[in-house]
Amino acid sequence: ESFADLGLEEALVAATDSMGLTRPTDIQASAIPKILSGGHFLVASHTGSGKTLTYLLPVIQQMKDAERETGARAKPKRPRVLIVGPTRELAEQVRSVAKAVSHHCKFSSELIIGGEKFATQRQVLDRSLDVVVGTPGRIIKHCEEGNLFLSNVTHVILDEADTLFEAGFGDEVRRLLRPLQKNPEGKQCIVVSATMAEKVAKMVSAELPDLQRIDTPSLHKSAPNLRHRFVDCPGSVDKMAIVEQIVSGDFRSGKKTMVFCNTMPSCQAVEFSLNEAELPVVMYNGDMTAEERKESMREFVEGSHADGTAVVMVCTDLAARGLDFGGGEKGKVDHVVNFDFPMNPIDYIHRSGRTARAGATGKVTNLVAKKDRILAQEIDVAVKMGQPLDSATSSKAVVEARR
């Protein structure tokens, strides 16, 4: 199947061609025709499956169709498409994809995120615009100040919805859905997630009862080209020595590695230890400023074994969700190491989804302390049986055992 077979117009197919994409991924093939036909959707597919284009291509086509049919046009302060993400990094990435598409299919898009100058954004919103991509808090602040009106919005996309709700943006999301509820005719909401979290489905279904679900058979399952290794680490074992050994081996082999930690102190300790071992490391966590995180990401993507620059990222779960290190060899992560085992199966899915993306091979190594054993065993069994990893439920027994 090609992108043209999915019912996309020529200009949008040209955009996919320019990105080097010849065939749609499973979720794109499944979701794009449905989104084109209208209705509200919850789209769930594993990380690295091309979810941004899954919603962006059909939504832009519908916007262009409306222009031809009704003469609708871009207006200042009144976008027709609103894309909301939980973090500025995700919003920046979505905007960059939108800009790439707009070179072939003309539309304007603006980025409205926290941490940037409010007055500059106010001026930007005064221009004619089609698409606003942003974070919920800043979008709502502009609405309250009269810089942004949502009455013309026909499409709302909630990207990384599970993170949006976990981060406590539920009230803001409900507010942003109001224009669709007041006048539902011809409106569309697309909720996007790497996991089909029941909590998200329930919350959104309460606002949009006719929400339809789209997922793929591989949802929540481990990628077939991903190897999982579980290393038992009883109290007597020095986890720091093990992680040093693993990362040193990766560095010598020219591999890129992400090391995940559950807490800031753990993250700092691992980074210090790897630095002491003279390994080229960057950190990525919530205590850093957005600029520092952006610089870390750039160093990691650009890093190369040949010139001894950063090929190791020590991070918290902030780096597990939504981030796209770009295509090609440079952005490829070869190995994910869970220095601290994740607290639940969903975090395991997100972390392991940083490698073996878009058909590439990858490896996950888990350092399993005594308190992690029950959950680790359940995930190990699910991987071996080809079952969804979220079936390794954080049941009460697991939670109690981990206390």
CORJO-V851697 format. One record per residue. N is the residue number from 1. RES is the residue in one small letter. SS is DSSP state (~ for helix, > for strand, _ for the rest). OMEGA is omega in radians with two decimals (NA if undefined). Layout:
n | res | ss | omega
N | RES | SS | OMEGA
N | RES | SS | OMEGA
This chain:
n | res | ss | omega
1 | e | _ | 3.08
2 | s | _ | 3.10
3 | f | _ | 3.12
4 | a | ~ | 3.14
5 | d | ~ | -3.10
6 | l | ~ | 3.11
7 | g | _ | 3.14
8 | l | _ | -3.12
9 | e | _ | -3.00
10 | e | ~ | -3.07
11 | a | ~ | -3.14
12 | l | ~ | 3.06
13 | v | ~ | 3.09
14 | a | ~ | 3.12
15 | a | ~ | 3.12
16 | t | ~ | 3.09
17 | d | ~ | -3.08
18 | s | ~ | 3.10
19 | m | _ | 3.13
20 | g | _ | -3.12
21 | l | _ | -3.10
22 | t | _ | -3.12
23 | r | _ | 3.10
24 | p | _ | 3.00
25 | t | _ | -3.12
26 | d | ~ | -3.07
27 | i | ~ | 3.10
28 | q | ~ | -3.14
29 | a | ~ | -3.10
30 | s | ~ | -2.95
31 | a | ~ | -3.01
32 | i | ~ | 3.13
33 | p | ~ | -3.14
34 | k | ~ | 3.14
35 | i | ~ | 3.12
36 | l | ~ | -3.08
37 | s | _ | 3.05
38 | g | _ | -3.11
39 | g | _ | 3.13
40 | h | _ | -3.05
41 | f | > | 2.92
42 | l | > | -3.07
43 | v | > | -3.14
44 | a | > | 3.09
45 | s | _ | -3.04
46 | h | _ | -3.12
47 | t | _ | 3.13
48 | g | _ | -3.08
49 | s | _ | 3.07
50 | g | _ | -3.08
51 | k | ~ | -3.10
52 | t | ~ | 3.12
53 | l | ~ | 3.14
54 | t | ~ | 3.11
55 | y | ~ | -3.02
56 | l | ~ | -3.08
57 | l | ~ | -3.12
58 | p | ~ | -3.14
59 | v | ~ | 3.11
60 | i | ~ | 3.11
61 | q | ~ | 3.13
62 | q | ~ | 3.11
63 | m | ~ | 3.12
64 | k | ~ | 3.09
65 | d | ~ | -3.13
66 | a | ~ | 3.10
67 | e | ~ | -3.10
68 | r | ~ | -3.05
69 | e | ~ | -3.00
70 | t | ~ | -3.11
71 | g | _ | 3.12
72 | a | _ | -3.10
73 | r | _ | 3.08
74 | a | _ | 3.11
75 | k | > | 3.06
76 | p | > | 3.03
77 | k | _ | -3.02
78 | r | > | 3.13
79 | p | _ | 3.05
80 | r | _ | 3.12
81 | v | > | 3.13
82 | l | > | 3.13
83 | i | > | -3.03
84 | v | > | 3.09
85 | g | > | -3.05
86 | p | _ | -3.07
87 | t | _ | 3.12
88 | r | ~ | -3.14
89 | e | ~ | 3.14
90 | l | ~ | -3.14
91 | a | ~ | 3.13
92 | e | ~ | 3.14
93 | q | ~ | -3.14
94 | v | ~ | 3.13
95 | r | ~ | -3.12
96 | s | ~ | 3.07
97 | v | ~ | 3.13
98 | a | ~ | 3.14
99 | k | ~ | 3.13
100 | a | ~ | 3.13
101 | v | ~ | -3.05
102 | s | ~ | 3.05
103 | h | _ | -3.08
104 | h | _ | -3.10
105 | c | _ | -2.87
106 | k | _ | 2.95
107 | f | _ | -3.12
108 | s | _ | 3.10
109 | s | > | 3.11
110 | e | > | -3.12
111 | l | > | -3.12
112 | i | > | -3.05
113 | i | _ | 3.06
114 | g | _ | 3.08
115 | g | _ | 3.09
116 | e | _ | -3.07
117 | k | _ | -3.10
118 | f | ~ | -3.08
119 | a | ~ | 3.12
120 | t | ~ | 3.12
121 | q | ~ | 3.12
122 | r | ~ | 3.12
123 | q | ~ | 3.14
124 | v | ~ | -3.11
125 | l | ~ | 3.11
126 | d | _ | 3.09
127 | r | _ | 3.05
128 | s | > | -3.11
129 | l | > | -3.11
130 | d | _ | -2.97
131 | v | > | 2.98
132 | v | > | 3.07
133 | v | > | -3.12
134 | g | > | 3.10
135 | t | > | -2.94
136 | p | ~ | -3.07
137 | g | ~ | -3.09
138 | r | ~ | 3.11
139 | i | ~ | -3.10
140 | i | ~ | 3.12
141 | k | ~ | 3.11
142 | h | ~ | 3.07
143 | c | ~ | -3.12
144 | e | ~ | -3.11
145 | e | _ | 3.13
146 | g | _ | 3.11
147 | n | _ | -3.04
148 | l | _ | 3.12
149 | f | _ | -3.04
150 | l | _ | -3.05
151 | s | _ | 3.13
152 | n | _ | -3.08
153 | v | _ | 3.09
154 | t | _ | -3.11
155 | h | > | 3.01
156 | v | > | 3.09
157 | i | > | 3.05
158 | l | > | -3.08
159 | d | _ | -3.04
160 | e | _ | -3.02
161 | a | ~ | -3.13
162 | d | ~ | 3.11
163 | t | ~ | 3.10
164 | l | ~ | -3.10
165 | f | ~ | 3.11
166 | e | ~ | -3.10
167 | a | _ | 3.04
168 | g | _ | -3.13
169 | f | _ | -3.07
170 | g | ~ | -3.10
171 | d | ~ | 3.13
172 | e | ~ | -3.14
173 | v | ~ | 3.13
174 | r | ~ | 3.13
175 | r | ~ | -3.10
176 | l | ~ | 3.12
177 | l | ~ | -3.06
178 | r | ~ | -3.14
179 | p | ~ | 3.14
180 | l | ~ | -3.08
181 | q | ~ | -3.11
182 | k | ~ | -3.07
183 | n | _ | -2.94
184 | p | _ | -3.05
185 | e | _ | 3.07
186 | g | _ | -3.12
187 | k | _ | -3.10
188 | q | > | 3.00
189 | c | > | 3.08
190 | i | > | -3.14
191 | v | > | -3.00
192 | v | > | -3.11
193 | s | > | 3.05
194 | a | _ | 3.14
195 | t | _ | 3.10
196 | m | _ | -3.10
197 | a | _ | -3.08
198 | e | ~ | -3.12
199 | k | ~ | 3.12
200 | v | ~ | -3.13
201 | a | ~ | -3.12
202 | k | ~ | -3.08
203 | m | ~ | -3.10
204 | v | ~ | 3.13
205 | s | ~ | 3.11
206 | a | ~ | 3.14
207 | e | ~ | -3.08
208 | l | _ | -2.99
209 | p | _ | -3.07
210 | d | _ | 3.14
211 | l | _ | 3.10
212 | q | > | -3.11
213 | r | > | 3.02
214 | i | > | 3.00
215 | d | > | 3.14
216 | t | _ | -3.12
217 | p | _ | -3.08
218 | s | _ | -3.08
219 | l | _ | 3.11
220 | h | _ | 3.10
221 | k | _ | 3.10
222 | s | _ | 3.07
223 | a | _ | -3.07
224 | p | _ | -3.09
225 | n | _ | -3.14
226 | l | > | 3.11
227 | r | > | 3.14
228 | h | > | 3.12
229 | r | > | -3.12
230 | f | > | -3.10
231 | v | > | -3.11
232 | d | > | -3.11
233 | c | _ | 3.07
234 | p | _ | -3.04
235 | g | _ | -3.07
236 | s | _ | -3.05
237 | v | _ | 3.12
238 | d | _ | -3.11
239 | k | ~ | -3.11
240 | m | ~ | 3.13
241 | a | ~ | -3.14
242 | i | ~ | -3.09
243 | v | ~ | 3.08
244 | e | ~ | -3.12
245 | q | ~ | -3.12
246 | i | ~ | -3.05
247 | v | ~ | 3.09
248 | s | ~ | 3.11
249 | g | ~ | 3.11
250 | d | ~ | -3.11
251 | f | ~ | 3.14
252 | r | ~ | -3.13
253 | s | _ | 3.14
254 | g | _ | -3.10
255 | k | _ | 3.04
256 | k | _ | -3.01
257 | t | > | 2.96
258 | m | > | 3.12
259 | v | > | -3.09
260 | f | > | 3.09
261 | c | _ | -3.11
262 | n | _ | -3.05
263 | t | _ | 3.10
264 | m | ~ | 3.14
265 | p | ~ | 3.13
266 | s | ~ | 3.13
267 | c | ~ | -3.12
268 | q | ~ | -3.13
269 | a | ~ | 3.14
270 | v | ~ | 3.14
271 | e | ~ | 3.13
272 | f | ~ | -3.10
273 | s | ~ | -3.13
274 | l | ~ | 3.06
275 | n | ~ | 3.12
276 | e | ~ | 3.12
277 | a | _ | 3.09
278 | e | _ | 3.05
279 | l | _ | -3.08
280 | p | _ | -2.96
281 | v | > | 2.87
282 | v | > | 3.08
283 | m | > | 3.08
284 | y | > | -3.12
285 | n | _ | -3.04
286 | g | _ | 3.11
287 | d | _ | 3.14
288 | m | _ | 3.05
289 | t | _ | 3.14
290 | a | ~ | 3.14
291 | e | ~ | 3.13
292 | e | ~ | 3.13
293 | r | ~ | 3.13
294 | k | ~ | -3.14
295 | e | ~ | 3.10
296 | s | ~ | -3.12
297 | m | ~ | 3.14
298 | r | ~ | -3.13
299 | e | ~ | -3.11
300 | f | ~ | -3.13
301 | v | ~ | -3.10
302 | e | ~ | -3.03
303 | g | _ | 3.14
304 | s | _ | -3.14
305 | h | _ | -3.05
306 | a | _ | -3.12
307 | d | _ | 3.01
308 | g | _ | 3.12
309 | t | _ | -2.93
310 | a | _ | 3.03
311 | v | _ | 3.13
312 | v | > | 3.04
313 | m | > | 3.06
314 | v | > | -2.92
315 | c | > | 2.98
316 | t | _ | -3.09
317 | d | ~ | 3.08
318 | l | ~ | -3.12
319 | a | ~ | -3.06
320 | a | _ | -2.95
321 | r | _ | 2.91
322 | g | _ | -3.06
323 | l | _ | 3.10
324 | d | _ | -3.11
325 | f | _ | 3.12
326 | g | _ | -3.13
327 | g | _ | 3.06
328 | g | _ | -3.07
329 | e | _ | -3.04
330 | k | _ | -3.08
331 | g | _ | -3.03
332 | k | _ | 3.05
333 | v | _ | -3.07
334 | d | _ | -2.93
335 | h | > | 2.99
336 | v | > | 3.10
337 | v | > | 3.05
338 | n | > | 3.09
339 | f | _ | 2.96
340 | d | _ | -3.14
341 | f | _ | -3.10
342 | p | _ | -3.05
343 | m | _ | -3.10
344 | n | _ | -3.08
345 | p | ~ | -3.11
346 | i | ~ | 3.09
347 | d | ~ | 3.09
348 | y | ~ | 3.13
349 | i | ~ | -3.12
350 | h | ~ | -3.11
351 | r | ~ | -3.09
352 | s | ~ | 3.10
353 | g | _ | 3.08
354 | r | _ | 3.13
355 | t | _ | -3.10
356 | a | _ | -3.13
357 | r | _ | 3.04
358 | a | _ | 3.03
359 | g | _ | 3.13
360 | a | _ | 3.07
361 | t | _ | 3.13
362 | g | > | -3.09
363 | k | > | 3.01
364 | v | > | 3.06
365 | t | > | -3.09
366 | n | > | 3.03
367 | l | > | -2.94
368 | v | > | 3.06
369 | a | _ | -3.06
370 | k | ~ | -3.08
371 | k | ~ | -3.09
372 | d | ~ | -2.89
373 | r | ~ | -3.06
374 | i | ~ | -3.13
375 | l | ~ | -3.14
376 | a | ~ | 3.14
377 | q | ~ | 3.14
378 | e | ~ | 3.13
379 | i | ~ | 3.13
380 | d | ~ | 3.14
381 | v | ~ | -3.13
382 | a | ~ | 3.12
383 | v | ~ | -3.08
384 | k | ~ | -3.11
385 | m | ~ | -3.09
386 | g | _ | 3.14
387 | q | _ | 3.06
388 | p | _ | -3.09
389 | l | ~ | -3.13
390 | d | ~ | 3.02
391 | s | ~ | 3.01
392 | a | _ | -2.95
393 | t | _ | 3.03
394 | s | _ | -3.13
395 | s | _ | -3.12
396 | k | ~ | -3.12
397 | a | ~ | -3.14
398 | v | ~ | -3.12
399 | v | ~ | 3.14
400 | e | ~ | -3.09
401 | a | ~ | -3.08
402 | r | ~ | -3.08
403 | r | _ | NA
